[in-house]
Amino acid sequence: MSDIRPDAVGVTIEDLSLSFDTTEVLKGVNLSIEPGEFFTFLGPSGSGKSTLLRTIAGFGPIPGGRIKIGDDDVTRLPPWTRNVGMVFQSYALWPHMTVRKNVAFGLEERKTPAPEIRVRVDEALTLVGLLDLSERRPSQLSGGQQQRVALARTTVVEPRVLLLDEPLSNLDANLRIQMR
Amino acid sequence: MGAVAAPGFVLGIGYLRTFVEYNVPIIDKPLASWWVIIVIALAIRRLPYALRACVAALQQVNVMLEEAAESLGATKSRTVRRVVVPLMMGGILAGFVTSFATASVELSATIMLVNAESDAPLAYGIYEFMQSAAGRGPGAALAIFSVLIVSLATYISHHVIARTEKQRSAGGIIIAKETPARAGTTAGAATP
């Protein structure tokens, strides 16, 4: 993360709390992530790491407190207006689309012109080393390859904030270094 | 789901009595004696089963697949169109085929509503033929057809479901093994 994008934004979380029924999952979370910072949550299983990431992305119930991305208060905004990319632990690739279609999805939703989509998808797939497999279905890929598709799918839209849930668990050592 | 509770026969009589007074404008005859009423009755009769097939298909679509689309900028309706419906298609198709096949051999509701023999569904034909000794042969032939239609439809819907499931099980949704934590697990990182 040596070169920070000029439009990089920080994330500020103020007194965030979230409960599922009577179980308090998040309570009084205060956090400030600088623009361009690489921030990691550590904690045992069930401690709410994924829940916190999901809340920042806009999934699940509306939490108490405030989430700010840059200067925007996004606490009550739906996920699709936040421009926050999230790579899911289970990858969540769409089984009915090819690798290329999966990666192109975000750009298509942003109404990017088709030639540009092609170029940027090629770039993203080259970066994760999967350009040769672009016409395959996710079911024809290994776990690590699927994970890289998920990563490419999210990074290709250049989100303001990139959230990774157990992001590199399935990559081998070399790829891990390359991805970082 | 309420439609399951009413026997087809009861539904048929109900439709007959209700719509006998309602004249369809252009063709100028009561709705109850128009072939469309059979279509409506069968559709209503099959609706709960078709609905159940759709619900099952919907439940098969992992919610994370929807969330992935939303986080990439797709609104709820766009997500439904591009992710949910295509993934439900197998289940919807299977439900449709089964509904069609079972409707074609259903007699209970249709027997009350058939007005012209030419409009009657297959099962009514069997019933008619079997009334007379001379009709036994053609009736039996029609019965063979109905068995064939139902088995073919069952096979198709089974095949469609098996295919979608194969595609899906090997697809995106494999729950990533949680890395057996050394000191704790890396949860995530946020960076612009």
HADDOCK unambig.tbl for C-alpha pairs under 7 A between the chains (distance, minus, plus):
assign (segid A and resid 8 and name CA) (segid B and resid 192 and name CA) 5.40 0.50 0.50
assign (segid A and resid 9 and name CA) (segid B and resid 192 and name CA) 6.23 0.50 0.50
assign (segid A and resid 35 and name CA) (segid B and resid 192 and name CA) 6.37 0.50 0.50
assign (segid A and resid 36 and name CA) (segid B and resid 191 and name CA) 5.41 0.50 0.50
assign (segid A and resid 36 and name CA) (segid B and resid 192 and name CA) 5.15 0.50 0.50
assign (segid A and resid 37 and name CA) (segid B and resid 191 and name CA) 5.33 0.50 0.50
assign (segid A and resid 38 and name CA) (segid B and resid 189 and name CA) 6.02 0.50 0.50
assign (segid A and resid 38 and name CA) (segid B and resid 190 and name CA) 5.87 0.50 0.50
assign (segid A and resid 38 and name CA) (segid B and resid 191 and name CA) 5.04 0.50 0.50
assign (segid A and resid 39 and name CA) (segid B and resid 189 and name CA) 4.65 0.50 0.50
assign (segid A and resid 39 and name CA) (segid B and resid 190 and name CA) 5.29 0.50 0.50
assign (segid A and resid 39 and name CA) (segid B and resid 191 and name CA) 6.69 0.50 0.50
assign (segid A and resid 40 and name CA) (segid B and resid 186 and name CA) 6.91 0.50 0.50
assign (segid A and resid 40 and name CA) (segid B and resid 187 and name CA) 6.63 0.50 0.50
assign (segid A and resid 40 and name CA) (segid B and resid 188 and name CA) 5.23 0.50 0.50
assign (segid A and resid 40 and name CA) (segid B and resid 189 and name CA) 4.36 0.50 0.50
assign (segid A and resid 41 and name CA) (segid B and resid 186 and name CA) 6.35 0.50 0.50
assign (segid A and resid 41 and name CA) (segid B and resid 187 and name CA) 5.09 0.50 0.50
assign (segid A and resid 41 and name CA) (segid B and resid 188 and name CA) 5.50 0.50 0.50
assign (segid A and resid 41 and name CA) (segid B and resid 189 and name CA) 6.64 0.50 0.50
assign (segid A and resid 42 and name CA) (segid B and resid 184 and name CA) 6.26 0.50 0.50
assign (segid A and resid 42 and name CA) (segid B and resid 185 and name CA) 5.80 0.50 0.50
assign (segid A and resid 42 and name CA) (segid B and resid 186 and name CA) 5.18 0.50 0.50
assign (segid A and resid 42 and name CA) (segid B and resid 187 and name CA) 5.58 0.50 0.50
assign (segid A and resid 43 and name CA) (segid B and resid 184 and name CA) 5.48 0.50 0.50
assign (segid A and resid 43 and name CA) (segid B and resid 185 and name CA) 5.98 0.50 0.50
assign (segid A and resid 44 and name CA) (segid B and resid 184 and name CA) 5.38 0.50 0.50
assign (segid A and resid 44 and name CA) (segid B and resid 185 and name CA) 6.25 0.50 0.50
assign (segid A and resid 49 and name CA) (segid B and resid 187 and name CA) 5.78 0.50 0.50
assign (segid A and resid 50 and name CA) (segid B and resid 187 and name CA) 6.82 0.50 0.50
assign (segid A and resid 57 and name CA) (segid B and resid 71 and name CA) 6.94 0.50 0.50
assign (segid A and resid 79 and name CA) (segid B and resid 70 and name CA) 5.83 0.50 0.50
assign (segid A and resid 79 and name CA) (segid B and resid 71 and name CA) 5.36 0.50 0.50
assign (segid A and resid 80 and name CA) (segid B and resid 70 and name CA) 4.98 0.50 0.50
assign (segid A and resid 80 and name CA) (segid B and resid 71 and name CA) 5.32 0.50 0.50
assign (segid A and resid 80 and name CA) (segid B and resid 72 and name CA) 6.43 0.50 0.50
assign (segid A and resid 80 and name CA) (segid B and resid 73 and name CA) 4.04 0.50 0.50
assign (segid A and resid 80 and name CA) (segid B and resid 74 and name CA) 5.67 0.50 0.50
assign (segid A and resid 80 and name CA) (segid B and resid 75 and name CA) 5.88 0.50 0.50
assign (segid A and resid 81 and name CA) (segid B and resid 73 and name CA) 6.45 0.50 0.50
assign (segid A and resid 83 and name CA) (segid B and resid 73 and name CA) 6.85 0.50 0.50
assign (segid A and resid 84 and name CA) (segid B and resid 71 and name CA) 6.42 0.50 0.50
assign (segid A and resid 85 and name CA) (segid B and resid 71 and name CA) 5.96 0.50 0.50
assign (segid A and resid 85 and name CA) (segid B and resid 72 and name CA) 6.54 0.50 0.50
assign (segid A and resid 86 and name CA) (segid B and resid 71 and name CA) 6.54 0.50 0.50
assign (segid A and resid 89 and name CA) (segid B and resid 176 and name CA) 6.09 0.50 0.50
assign (segid A and resid 90 and name CA) (segid B and resid 173 and name CA) 5.93 0.50 0.50
assign (segid A and resid 90 and name CA) (segid B and resid 174 and name CA) 5.80 0.50 0.50
assign (segid A and resid 90 and name CA) (segid B and resid 175 and name CA) 4.78 0.50 0.50
assign (segid A and resid 90 and name CA) (segid B and resid 176 and name CA) 5.27 0.50 0.50
assign (segid A and resid 91 and name CA) (segid B and resid 172 and name CA) 6.22 0.50 0.50
assign (segid A and resid 91 and name CA) (segid B and resid 173 and name CA) 7.00 0.50 0.50
assign (segid A and resid 92 and name CA) (segid B and resid 64 and name CA) 5.81 0.50 0.50
assign (segid A and resid 92 and name CA) (segid B and resid 65 and name CA) 5.07 0.50 0.50
assign (segid A and resid 92 and name CA) (segid B and resid 68 and name CA) 6.52 0.50 0.50
assign (segid A and resid 92 and name CA) (segid B and resid 172 and name CA) 5.17 0.50 0.50
assign (segid A and resid 92 and name CA) (segid B and resid 173 and name CA) 5.77 0.50 0.50
assign (segid A and resid 93 and name CA) (segid B and resid 65 and name CA) 6.71 0.50 0.50
assign (segid A and resid 93 and name CA) (segid B and resid 172 and name CA) 4.45 0.50 0.50
assign (segid A and resid 94 and name CA) (segid B and resid 65 and name CA) 6.40 0.50 0.50
assign (segid A and resid 94 and name CA) (segid B and resid 172 and name CA) 6.16 0.50 0.50
assign (segid A and resid 95 and name CA) (segid B and resid 167 and name CA) 6.68 0.50 0.50
assign (segid A and resid 95 and name CA) (segid B and resid 168 and name CA) 5.95 0.50 0.50
assign (segid A and resid 95 and name CA) (segid B and resid 171 and name CA) 4.99 0.50 0.50
assign (segid A and resid 95 and name CA) (segid B and resid 172 and name CA) 5.81 0.50 0.50
assign (segid A and resid 96 and name CA) (segid B and resid 87 and name CA) 6.88 0.50 0.50
assign (segid A and resid 106 and name CA) (segid B and resid 72 and name CA) 4.84 0.50 0.50
assign (segid A and resid 106 and name CA) (segid B and resid 73 and name CA) 6.30 0.50 0.50
assign (segid A and resid 109 and name CA) (segid B and resid 73 and name CA) 6.12 0.50 0.50
assign (segid A and resid 109 and name CA) (segid B and resid 74 and name CA) 5.95 0.50 0.50
assign (segid A and resid 110 and name CA) (segid B and resid 73 and name CA) 6.99 0.50 0.50
assign (segid A and resid 138 and name CA) (segid B and resid 171 and name CA) 5.38 0.50 0.50
assign (segid A and resid 138 and name CA) (segid B and resid 172 and name CA) 5.95 0.50 0.50
assign (segid A and resid 139 and name CA) (segid B and resid 167 and name CA) 6.60 0.50 0.50
assign (segid A and resid 139 and name CA) (segid B and resid 170 and name CA) 4.60 0.50 0.50
assign (segid A and resid 139 and name CA) (segid B and resid 171 and name CA) 4.00 0.50 0.50
assign (segid A and resid 139 and name CA) (segid B and resid 172 and name CA) 6.65 0.50 0.50
assign (segid A and resid 160 and name CA) (segid B and resid 192 and name CA) 5.04 0.50 0.50
assign (segid A and resid 161 and name CA) (segid B and resid 190 and name CA) 6.13 0.50 0.50
assign (segid A and resid 161 and name CA) (segid B and resid 191 and name CA) 5.36 0.50 0.50
assign (segid A and resid 161 and name CA) (segid B and resid 192 and name CA) 4.26 0.50 0.50
assign (segid A and resid 162 and name CA) (segid B and resid 190 and name CA) 5.32 0.50 0.50
assign (segid A and resid 162 and name CA) (segid B and resid 191 and name CA) 5.44 0.50 0.50
assign (segid A and resid 162 and name CA) (segid B and resid 192 and name CA) 5.97 0.50 0.50
assign (segid A and resid 163 and name CA) (segid B and resid 188 and name CA) 6.46 0.50 0.50
assign (segid A and resid 163 and name CA) (segid B and resid 189 and name CA) 5.77 0.50 0.50
assign (segid A and resid 163 and name CA) (segid B and resid 190 and name CA) 4.95 0.50 0.50
assign (segid A and resid 164 and name CA) (segid B and resid 188 and name CA) 4.89 0.50 0.50
assign (segid A and resid 164 and name CA) (segid B and resid 189 and name CA) 5.68 0.50 0.50
assign (segid A and resid 165 and name CA) (segid B and resid 187 and name CA) 5.67 0.50 0.50
assign (segid A and resid 165 and name CA) (segid B and resid 188 and name CA) 4.85 0.50 0.50
assign (segid A and resid 166 and name CA) (segid B and resid 186 and name CA) 6.17 0.50 0.50
assign (segid A and resid 166 and name CA) (segid B and resid 187 and name CA) 5.30 0.50 0.50
assign (segid A and resid 166 and name CA) (segid B and resid 188 and name CA) 5.89 0.50 0.50
assign (segid A and resid 167 and name CA) (segid B and resid 188 and name CA) 6.94 0.50 0.50
assign (segid A and resid 169 and name CA) (segid B and resid 179 and name CA) 6.53 0.50 0.50
